[in-house]
């Protein structure tokens, strides 16, 4: 079934014009000079904004001539969930962990203007880390260990958990009810998804009871920037409660043999600051499988946003769903292997 089109002007972001963005910035005491650059973000709208010279209103003013403003996707997170994300980032920054936290203006980090909720961040540049360098992985591991040492001290109250229900069964059920999967592929996809979720459950059984802590949640290469001072972490938009290994497995690549030395490097740094339960290694392929299922549903649910058809033109085609079936079958085989990645 072809994906439906939606007129661009019906999407909420169609109202987020440059004037609205600049007026929002002005409402928190920062005056842009009109130069703005849209940054790479699909879930939200994020802009780098150059500032006019003059005094800054925020309690923790930017140390540069530009800031980054993030306008949250309407109806995704509640105010309480966004504020909890900000509180976690600020808590980490206060402990001198290199996480880019929002600016606080008049005691608030979350603001509203023109029907959009937004936050303003200091601009922090950087390049992608060299993940093939063991020292780089160890350095990143040290900082993730520090994040988890703080993340384990208390629980989220409003942020959701990363589990098989929210990232696996619910997306599967939503996609099957959506009518978006081609009719001749519904049964094969359902069968692959069901078998994959059964293996996810087996992986969790092998891991046993693991601790759920506050996580970055989306610790992939694009959310880690490298400078001469080392790595810093951006975008806690997907922070959730879950097992510590969620913030580690996306740093690994290749087959199990290639991942083993990478993981050893990460843990060499990580365990300087926080203990790691190696039973969680049974969850690596399970968490990868859940992310694949969640990603399919995420693309489908965002299709009314004009940015998505433009960026993902291959989504929803016959070939796309055939590839997802093969992908799930490969994950089933990986999850059935008795031994997890060795550290």
N, C-alpha and C positions, 0 to 999 in steps of 0.2 A: 504494500500500500504506500503510495507516495506521501511524503511529508507535506503537511499543509503549509501554505504561505500565509503570512500575516502582514498587513500594511505596516510600513516602518513607523508611521506616525501614531500607531496604536500602542506601541511599546512605551512603557514609562520612561525609558532612557531617551526617547525622542524629545522629551522636555528639558533634558540636561544640555542646554546650549552653552556656548562660551560665556555669555553674559551671566547666566545662572551660576556657573562655576566661579567666575571672578567675584560676583556679589556674595557668594557663600564665603569665599576667602576673606573678603572685606568685613563680613559680619563677625569674624573672630579677631579683628584688629590687624590683619595682614593684607597689604594692598599689592596686588599683582600689577605688573607693568604691561600686561596684555600678551606677553609671550607665554605660550603654553604648549606642552608636548604630551600627547596621549601615550601612556606607557602600556606595555603588554599585559593586559588583564582581560579575561573574558567574563569572569563571574561578577566583578564589580567594574566601575569605571575609575581609572586612576590617571592623574595628570601631574606632570612636573610643571610648576608655575614659578616664573621668575618674579622677584619682588622689587618694588621700588625702594629707594633708599629711605631710611627713616627709622624711628623707634619701633620696637616690636612689643606687642601686647602680651604674648604668652609668658607664663611664668618660667618656662624653659625654652627661650627663644632659639630659633635656628642660627647656626654659626656660619651660614653661607647665604648666598644671594638668591636661594631658591628653596621651595618646599615641595612636598608631594601631598596631594589631596586625594583621598580615597572616598568615593561615593558608593555607599553600600547598595547592593541589589535590593529593591523593595521586596518586603514580605519574606525574605530568606531567614534572617536572624531577628530575634526580639531585641529590644533595647538592652534587657538584662544580659543576654548572651553576648552582645557586642561589648558592653561595659566590662564583662568578666574577661573577655579576650584582652581588652586594653589593660585591665588590672594585672593580668598575668605578665604581659609584655613589660609594664612599668616595674613590676616586682623583679623581673629578671634584670632589667637595666639598672635598677638600684643596687643590685649585687654585682655590678660591673661585668655582666655577661653580655656579649656583643649582639644584642637583639635591638632592632630599630623599633622604638616605642613611640606612641603618638604624643604630640605636644598637648600640654594641659593648659587650658585657657579658662580663667575664672573658676578653677577647681573642676573643670569638666574636660573630658577627652572626646566625647561624642556630641556632635552638634547637629542642628537641623536647619535647613534653609530651602525654600521653594519646594517643599514636599520630599526632600532627599535628606537622609542622614549621612553625615560625613565625618571624617577625621583628617587631621593634618599631621604630617610626619616630616622630620628633617630629611633632607636629601642625602642619601648615602650611596656612593658609587661603588664600583668594583667589577671584577671579571669572574667568569666561571672558575671554580677550583679545578686543579689537575688531579682528577680522581685516580689516575694511574700511578700517582706518587704515594708510597706508603706513609711518608712523613705528613703529607697533606691529610690523608685519612686519619692518622693518629691525632693531628691537631683538631680536626673537626670532631673526632670522637671525644676529645677532652671537653669541648664546649657543650656537646650534647649531654655528656655526663653531668656537667654543671647544671644544665637546664633541668635534667631529670632529678637531680638532687633537690632542687627547689620544688619541682613539680610534684614530688612525692610527699611533701610536707603537709599538704591539705588537698581537699577535693574540689572539683568544680561543682557549683550548685545549679547553674543554668545551662552550661554547655553540654551537648549530648555525648554519648559514648560511641566508640567505634566497636561494633560487634556484628555478628553474623546476621542479626535481624535487620539492622538499619542499613548495612552495606551489602547485604546479600539477598535475603528472602524478600524484603520489601521492594527493592529494585526489580527482582525477577518477576514478582507478582504484578508490579506496575507495567512493566514492558509487555507481559502477556496480555494484559487487559487493554493496552493502548491501541492495538491493531496495526502497529508500525512494522512488526516482523512479517516478511512475506509469507503468505499462507502456506506455501510448500515447505517452508523452513521452520514453521512454528513448532512442530513436534520434535524435529532434531534439536532445535535450540533448547526447548523445554527439557528434553532428556539430558542434554549436556549440562544445563544449569542445575538440574536436580542432582545429578551424580556429583557435580562439582561441590555443591553445598553439603552433600552427605560426606564427602571427603574432608571438607572444611571442619565439619563436626568431629570427625575422627582425629584431625590434627589437634583440635582443642582438647580432646580427651587425652591424647598422648602428652600434651603439655601440662595437663593438670591445672590446679588452681594457680593462677598468676595474678600479680598485683596490677590493678588499674591505676595509672598515675596521670597527672596533667601532662599532655604532650604538645609539641609543635604541631604534629598531626599530618603535615604535608612536606616533609623534609627532603624534597627532591633538589636536583642540581640548580634549578632556576630560583630557588628560595635561599641559596647560599651564595654570597658574593665574597670575593677574595681581594684583599688589598695587601700592601706591604706589612700591615699590622696583623695579618691573618684573616680568618673568616668572620663574617657577621651574617646574622640570620634575619630574614625579612618575612613579612606576610604570615601572621598567625591567624589568618582568617578561618582556617580549618582546624584550629586547636580543639582537641577533644580529650576525653579520658580513654585510656586504653593501655595495652601492654607496651613496655619500653621498646621492644624490637620494632614497633611500627616506625619509629624515628631512625632506625638503623638500616632496614633492609633496602630502602631505595638508594642507598649509597653504593650498593653492590651491583655488579654486572657480570654477565657470562654464566657459564654452567657452574655446578657445585664446586668443581675443582678450582675454577678461577675465583669464585667468591670466597673460598676458605682463607687465603692469605689477606684478602681485602678486609674481611671481617676481623681477622686477628689484629690488623693494624688499627681498625676503628676501636676495638675493645681495649687495646693497649693504652689508648688515651682515655677512653670512657671510664674504665675501672679505676683510674686514679681518683675519681670523684664520686662514683656511684657504683654499687654492686650490680652485676647483671646476672639474672637467673637464666642459665643456659637451657633450661627446659623451654624457654620461649622460642628457641630456634626451630622447634617443631611448627611454629606459626608463620614462618617466613612465606612459604608458598600459599598458605591459607589466606594470609593478608593480601598477597598479590592477587589471588583469585577474587577476593571480595572487592578489591579496587577495580578490577576489570569489569565486574558486574555493575558496580556503582557508576563507573564512568559511562557505560552505555546509556543508563537511565538519565544521567546528568545531561548528556548531549541532547537526548530526546526532549527532556523537560525544558531545555533552554532554546528550543528551535524557533520560538516566537521572537527571540532577540535577533535582530538583523545581523549582528556580529557573528552568529554561529553558522548560518548557511554560507556566509562568505569565507569563513575560516575552515570549515569542515565540509566541503562540497561532496565528499565521498560518503558521508554518513547516511545510513538508511538504504543504501543500494543493496542489490542481491549479493554482490561480492562482499560487501561489508559484513553481512550477517553470516555468510559462509565462512569468512575468516574468523569471526567470533566463535563459531562452533568449533573450528579446529583449535583455536586458542584455548578454549575451555577443556577440550579433550587432552591437550598437552598438559594443562595444569592438573588434571585428574591424575595423569601418570606421575607427575612430579610429587604430588601429595601422597601418592601411594608408596613412594619409596620410604623405607623404614628409617633411614638415617637422615637427619637434617644436615644443613651446612655445618661443617666442623669449625670451631673457633681455635 
